[in-house]
Amino acid sequence: MTGEEEARRTLVAAGLSLLETGLVDGTWGNISVRIDSATMAITPSGRDYRDLGPGDMVIVDIPSGEARGGKPSTESPLHRAIYAARPEAGAVVHTHSLSASTVAAARREVPPVLDDFAQIVGPSLRTAAYALPGTGAMARRVLRALRGRTAALLADHGALALGRDMAEALLCARIVEKGCRVFIDASFIGGAKPLAPVEAWAMHQVWKRKYSRLAKAEKR
């Protein structure tokens, strides 16, 4: 958890980082930071990341959805649902990166094709069934896909990653894109050969307990 002003600055820096790494373009995608158990800061709707300053970020009450400081991203209900269901989450990053979007369009589940992928994301990367953006149905389906994992794909839409803080969420988003790219490319040379499920699960547990400080209360 972080203070409001720090949260605003964090979102500005994270938006620029997403642009630099090619995970978002223009106004697509959205990011948020948890301020406390009942409040989050999120990027505004329809604004280019290059033009955003700390004062442009919108403060949202997680239980009610009431916002101050502008119109929040249309995906605000999804972010709120994640913070309510996943108390360990301190930041959420939603991208439309190319490889992740490709796999999401194919509605595939990505197996643990790399050890860093297994460590950070979990035993696999599921694709949530399609629902209209910003709806309760989308939130429910994404939460199901996130069980036991720190990321999910959104069918015909993009990807979502979370972390205990923004640095971890951004790392997860980059690993998701990398894993999806490897999964696609490996299909041209015989297909990816994933880690065994028990190995992938064990690596994710080690990451959570040793390298990350995700809450023990994570919902599975």
C-alpha positions as CSV (number, residue, x, y, z in Angstrom):
1,M,0.0,0.0,0.0
2,T,1.2,3.5,-0.7
3,G,0.2,7.1,-0.3
4,E,-2.0,8.9,-2.8
5,E,0.7,11.2,-4.2
6,E,3.2,8.4,-4.5
7,A,0.5,6.3,-6.2
8,R,-0.1,9.1,-8.7
9,R,3.7,9.4,-9.5
10,T,4.0,5.6,-9.8
11,L,1.3,5.5,-12.4
12,V,2.9,8.2,-14.5
13,A,6.2,6.4,-14.5
14,A,4.6,3.0,-15.1
15,G,2.7,4.3,-18.1
16,L,5.9,5.6,-19.7
17,S,7.6,2.3,-19.0
18,L,4.8,0.4,-20.7
19,L,5.2,2.6,-23.8
20,E,9.0,2.2,-23.9
21,T,8.7,-1.6,-23.7
22,G,6.0,-1.7,-26.3
23,L,3.4,-3.3,-24.1
24,V,0.8,-0.6,-24.7
25,D,0.3,2.1,-27.4
26,G,-1.6,5.3,-27.3
27,T,-4.5,5.1,-24.9
28,W,-4.8,1.3,-24.8
29,G,-4.5,-0.6,-21.6
30,N,-4.8,0.7,-18.1
31,I,-2.9,0.5,-14.8
32,S,-3.7,0.9,-11.2
33,V,-2.1,1.0,-7.7
34,R,-3.7,0.1,-4.4
35,I,-3.5,3.1,-1.9
36,D,-5.1,1.3,1.0
37,S,-7.6,-1.5,1.6
38,A,-10.5,0.6,0.3
39,T,-8.9,2.9,-2.3
40,M,-7.0,2.7,-5.5
41,A,-5.5,5.1,-8.1
42,I,-6.1,4.3,-11.8
43,T,-5.3,5.9,-15.1
44,P,-8.1,8.0,-16.6
45,S,-10.2,6.9,-19.6
46,G,-9.1,7.7,-23.1
47,R,-5.9,9.5,-22.3
48,D,-2.5,9.0,-24.0
49,Y,0.1,7.9,-21.4
50,R,2.5,10.5,-22.8
51,D,0.2,13.3,-21.8
52,L,-0.6,12.2,-18.3
53,G,0.7,13.9,-15.1
54,P,0.2,12.9,-11.5
55,G,-2.9,15.2,-11.2
56,D,-4.6,13.3,-14.1
57,M,-4.9,10.0,-12.1
58,V,-8.3,9.1,-10.7
59,I,-8.9,8.0,-7.2
60,V,-11.5,5.3,-6.8
61,D,-13.2,3.8,-3.8
62,I,-12.8,0.0,-4.2
63,P,-16.1,-1.1,-2.6
64,S,-18.4,1.5,-4.2
65,G,-16.7,2.5,-7.4
66,E,-17.1,6.2,-6.6
67,A,-14.3,8.2,-8.3
68,R,-12.8,11.6,-7.8
69,G,-10.5,13.6,-10.0
70,G,-11.9,12.6,-13.4
71,K,-13.3,9.6,-15.3
72,P,-11.5,6.4,-14.5
73,S,-10.6,3.8,-17.1
74,T,-13.6,1.8,-18.3
75,E,-11.8,-1.3,-16.9
76,S,-12.0,0.2,-13.3
77,P,-14.6,-2.5,-12.3
78,L,-12.1,-5.2,-13.2
79,H,-9.3,-3.6,-11.1
80,R,-11.7,-3.1,-8.2
81,A,-12.7,-6.7,-8.3
82,I,-9.1,-7.9,-8.3
83,Y,-8.2,-5.8,-5.3
84,A,-11.2,-7.0,-3.4
85,A,-10.5,-10.6,-4.1
86,R,-6.7,-10.6,-4.0
87,P,-5.6,-8.7,-0.9
88,E,-1.9,-9.4,-1.7
89,A,-2.2,-7.4,-5.0
90,G,-0.7,-3.9,-4.8
91,A,-0.8,-3.1,-8.5
92,V,-2.6,-4.2,-11.7
93,V,-1.3,-3.8,-15.2
94,H,-3.6,-4.4,-18.2
95,T,-1.9,-4.5,-21.6
96,H,-2.7,-5.1,-25.3
97,S,0.8,-6.4,-26.2
98,L,1.1,-8.2,-29.5
99,S,2.1,-11.8,-28.5
100,A,-0.2,-11.9,-25.5
101,S,-3.1,-10.6,-27.6
102,T,-2.4,-13.2,-30.3
103,V,-2.7,-16.0,-27.9
104,A,-5.8,-14.4,-26.3
105,A,-7.3,-14.3,-29.8
106,A,-6.6,-18.0,-30.2
107,R,-8.1,-18.5,-26.7
108,R,-5.3,-20.8,-25.8
109,E,-3.8,-21.7,-22.4
110,V,0.0,-21.2,-22.3
111,P,1.8,-24.0,-20.5
112,P,4.9,-23.3,-18.4
113,V,7.3,-23.0,-21.3
114,L,10.1,-21.2,-19.4
115,D,11.3,-21.4,-15.9
116,D,11.0,-17.6,-15.2
117,F,7.4,-17.8,-16.6
118,A,6.5,-20.6,-14.2
119,Q,8.1,-18.8,-11.3
120,I,6.3,-15.5,-11.7
121,V,3.1,-16.3,-13.5
122,G,2.3,-19.8,-12.1
123,P,1.8,-23.3,-13.5
124,S,0.1,-21.9,-16.7
125,L,-1.4,-18.8,-18.2
126,R,-5.1,-19.2,-18.6
127,T,-7.3,-17.3,-21.0
128,A,-10.5,-15.9,-19.5
129,A,-13.7,-16.5,-21.5
130,Y,-14.8,-13.5,-23.5
131,A,-17.0,-10.8,-21.9
132,L,-17.6,-7.2,-22.8
133,P,-15.0,-4.9,-21.3
134,G,-15.9,-3.1,-18.1
135,T,-18.7,-5.6,-17.2
136,G,-19.2,-7.7,-14.1
137,A,-19.0,-10.8,-16.3
138,M,-15.5,-9.9,-17.4
139,A,-14.4,-9.4,-13.8
140,R,-15.8,-12.7,-12.7
141,R,-14.2,-14.6,-15.6
142,V,-10.8,-13.0,-15.1
143,L,-10.8,-13.8,-11.4
144,R,-11.4,-17.4,-12.2
145,A,-8.6,-17.4,-14.7
146,L,-6.3,-15.8,-12.1
147,R,-6.8,-18.5,-9.4
148,G,-3.3,-19.6,-8.3
149,R,-1.7,-17.3,-10.8
150,T,-0.5,-13.7,-11.1
151,A,-1.6,-13.1,-14.7
152,A,-4.3,-14.1,-17.2
153,L,-5.2,-13.5,-20.8
154,L,-8.5,-11.9,-21.8
155,A,-10.1,-13.7,-24.8
156,D,-9.9,-11.5,-27.9
157,H,-8.7,-8.6,-25.8
158,G,-5.3,-8.6,-24.1
159,A,-3.5,-9.5,-20.9
160,L,-3.5,-8.7,-17.2
161,A,-0.8,-9.0,-14.7
162,L,-0.6,-8.2,-11.0
163,G,2.0,-7.9,-8.3
164,R,2.6,-6.8,-4.7
165,D,3.8,-3.5,-6.1
166,M,4.1,-1.8,-9.5
167,A,7.6,-3.1,-10.1
168,E,6.4,-6.6,-9.7
169,A,3.3,-6.1,-11.8
170,L,5.4,-4.6,-14.6
171,L,7.8,-7.5,-14.4
172,C,4.9,-10.0,-14.6
173,A,3.5,-8.2,-17.7
174,R,6.9,-8.4,-19.4
175,I,7.2,-12.1,-18.6
176,V,3.7,-12.8,-19.9
177,E,4.6,-11.2,-23.2
178,K,7.9,-13.1,-23.4
179,G,6.2,-16.4,-22.6
180,C,3.5,-15.9,-25.2
181,R,6.1,-15.0,-27.8
182,V,8.1,-18.1,-27.1
183,F,5.0,-20.2,-27.1
184,I,4.0,-18.9,-30.5
185,D,7.5,-19.1,-32.0
186,A,8.1,-22.7,-30.7
187,S,5.0,-23.8,-32.6
188,F,7.0,-23.4,-35.8
189,I,9.8,-25.8,-34.7
190,G,7.8,-28.6,-33.2
191,G,6.0,-26.9,-30.3
192,A,7.1,-25.9,-26.9
193,K,8.0,-28.6,-24.4
194,P,6.7,-27.3,-21.1
195,L,8.0,-28.0,-17.6
196,A,6.2,-30.8,-15.7
197,P,3.2,-29.5,-13.8
198,V,4.6,-30.3,-10.4
199,E,7.9,-28.5,-11.2
200,A,6.0,-25.4,-12.5
201,W,3.9,-25.4,-9.3
202,A,6.9,-25.8,-7.1
203,M,8.8,-23.0,-8.8
204,H,5.9,-20.6,-8.4
205,Q,5.7,-21.4,-4.7
206,V,9.4,-20.7,-4.2
207,W,9.0,-17.4,-6.0
208,K,6.1,-16.3,-3.8
209,R,7.7,-17.4,-0.6
210,K,11.3,-16.4,-1.2
211,Y,11.5,-13.8,-3.8
212,S,8.1,-12.1,-3.7
213,R,6.1,-11.0,-0.6
214,L,2.7,-12.0,-1.9
215,A,0.3,-12.5,1.0
216,K,-0.2,-16.0,2.3
217,A,-4.0,-15.4,2.1
218,E,-3.9,-15.7,-1.7
219,K,-7.1,-17.2,-3.0
220,R,-6.6,-20.4,-5.0
